[in-house]
Amino acid sequence: MSTQYECLKSPDLYAEAFGIAPPEALLGKEVWPRQLGFFIRKAFVAAEPVLAPASASATEPQAAAPTSAPTSPLVLELAQGQFGLVPTWVKSASDAKLRSTKLAVTRYETMSTAAPTRDTWLKAQRCIIPMQAFLEDDWRSGKAVPTRIARVDGKPMGVAGLWERWGQGDEAITSFTLLTVNANSHALMNRYGQNGNEKRMPAILNEGAWAAWLSAPLDKAREFMRAYPAQLLLANPVQKK
């Protein structure tokens, strides 16, 4: 499947579609491997300590120490990183650059077992990649015809992904990969990709599933890996200038 997609066309769309603070500036219209892109991940905010009332009587039992709520609320935050995952066991920055181009997309079927993504999956470092559209090549004519695929209603898509942080200090690299699902039987996406190869498509999440995908237990997270309905997608050949 293609490794090129379009970012959201307006900063305000991040707030409208995902309920997060918009970025101060956009990074660019399109993202390719090794370029910077935005992704959404979970950030936990510590709960306020619960203190005994100041007006409590001296004869009333008092808590020995402040206590906190058992769980912290889930908050979504916008981050930016390199498109193309860099595993934590990579030895050098130069090796990280070489590997990242091959890990821009990851098959969900192998995300929990493949060496580059296994630890990231087990740490539940899941993310959402906001995009306006993604591009695929239509090979039905025998030649590659770049095609833009977006939602029929024009709204942003949230694609399931994984994120990782490699290195420390000035060499540190935050990166992400988008997850794909099988599309051999998909009414739209089975048209794209070279003939004879397995058809794949991004794991587009349903609206309202953002927090659930980021916080689901590992044994439940795979349930989000489904092909997005064909009738909700629109494909148009890219006009060459």
N, C-alpha and C positions, 0 to 999 in steps of 0.2 A: 504494500500500500504506500501511498505518497507520504513524504515527510515534509510537506509544505502546507502551511495554513495561514489564515488571515486573523490578525488580532481584532479586538472590538474597535469599531470605528470612532467611538466617542468615549471619553473618560466617564461620563455620566452613566453609561450603560453598565458599568461594574456595580454601581449602587442599585440601579433599577432591576437588574437581572439576578444579582447575587447578594444584595444587601450588605455590601462592604464599601469602605471608603474608597473613592476613585483615586487612581494614581495622579501625581502632580503633572506628569507628562507621559505621553504615549511613546513607546519604544520604536514603533515603525509599523507599517501596514502588514507586512508578511514576515513569517518566521521560518527559517530553515535550520537544519542541525548546526550546532555550535554558535547560533545566534542567541541573544537574550530574548526571553519571553516572560510573560506573567503567568503565575499559577496561584491557586488558592489552597491554603492548608488550614489546619486547625491550630488555634492558639488558646491555651487554657489560662483563664484569669483567676487568680487566687481569691477565694471568698473572704469576706470581711469577718474577723473574729467576733464571736458572740460573747459579750461581757455581761456580768450581773448588773442589774439596775442600780444606779447610784443611790436611789431612795430606799433601798431594801433595808429592813430592820436588822439590827445587830443580832437578833434572836433567830432570824431566818437563815436557813442553810445557804452557804455561798459556794460557787464553783471554785475549785482549787486553782484552776488556770483557765485562760481563754480557750474556747473551743472553736473549731471551724466546721463549716458545713461538710457533709460527707463527700460531696462531689462538687466540682467546679463547673460553671456554665461553659458550654461550648461556644467559642467565638471564632468566626472565620476571619482570616487575614490574607491580604494580597502580598505576595512575594515575587521576586524576579530571579531568574536563574537561566542557566544555559540549557537550550533544547538539545537533549542527548545526555543520558545518565552517565555519571562517573562513579563506578563502584568504589567503596571505601578502601578496598585492598589494592588499588592501582598504586604503583610505586613512584611515579613522577608526573609532573604537569604535562610533559610532552606525551607520555603514554595516555594520559587522561584525554588529551585532545584527539588522539587517534581512535580511542575506543568510543568516544561520545557520538561520533557520526553513525556508528553501527547500533547505538542504543537509543535512538530518537523514538522509536516505537518498540513495543514489547508485546508479544503474544500473551494474553491473559492465562492461557492454558499452562504456560511454563513459568509464570512470574514467581511462583512459590518454590520452584525447584532449580531454576537456572542460576548459575553462580553469580552473574552480575546483579540480579535483583532479589535473590532469596533473602538476604539479611534485611534489605530495605522493606520487603513485604512483611517479614516477621516483626519488624519494629513498627508496623502499621503507619509508615510514612506515606500515606495516601494523599492525593491532591486532586484538584479539579483544574483543568486547563480551559480557560475561557477562549472561545474563538467565534468569529463571525461566519467562517466557512472553511472548508478544507479542499484541497485540489487532488484530483485523480486523473490518470491518463486513460482515455478511451481508445482501445486498440481494435475495435471491431472493423475498422476500415483497413487495417493492416499498418496504419501509422498512428503514432501517439498523438491524440487530440486532448490537450489540457482542458479539464472540465472543473468548474467551480460547483461545489455541492454545499448547500445551505438549507436552513429550515424554510419551509413554505411561507411561514408568517414573518420571516426576516429577523426573528429574535435571536439573541446569542445562544450558542450551544455550550454546555459544560461537559467536557470529556474527562473520563476517569484517567488518573495517572499515578505515578509514584515519584517522590522526590528524594534527593540525597544531598549530603554535604561531605565534600572530600577536602582533606588537608587542613592547614591552619594558617593564620596570619594572612600575609599578602598573597599567598598561593592558594588560599581556600577557594573552592569552586562549589557553588550551589547549582544543582542541575535537576532536570526532570525528564521523564519519559511518558509518552501517552500509551495507553493500553488499547489493544485491538481485539476484535472478536471475529469469528468466522462469518463470511457473508456469501458462501456458495449458493445458498437458497434464498438470498435476499432479492426481492423483486427489482430493486434499483442497483444495488452495489455489485451484483453478480455480472454487470456489464463491464466493470472496470478492472484494470490490471491485465498483465499479459496472459494470453491464452495458454492454458495448461497449468497455470499456477493457481494455488489456493487463493480465493478471493477473501479480502479482509476489509474491515472498516473500523473507525474509531468507536470505542465504547462510550457512546453518547448517553449521558444520564438524563433521566426524566426530571422535569422541573419539580422542585419540592423535595428532591432526594439528596440535595447537596450535603446537609449535615449528617444524614443517615449514612451516606457512603463514607464520609470521613471518620465517623465514630463507631461504625459497626464492628462487632467482634470478628476475628479472622474467619471463623467458620460460617459467618453470614455475609461477608463482604463479596464473595463470589456471586451471590445472587443478583448483584447489580450488573454483572457482565452479560448483557443482552444486546441483540441487534436492534437498533432504533427503527421504528415503523417506516416503511418505504413511503407511505402516503404523506408523511410529515416532512419529507425532504424534497428539494428541488435541485435539478442538475442543469447547468447551462455551459456550453462550450465557451472557453475564454477567448475573447476577441483579440487578435494580434494587432498591435499598433504598427 
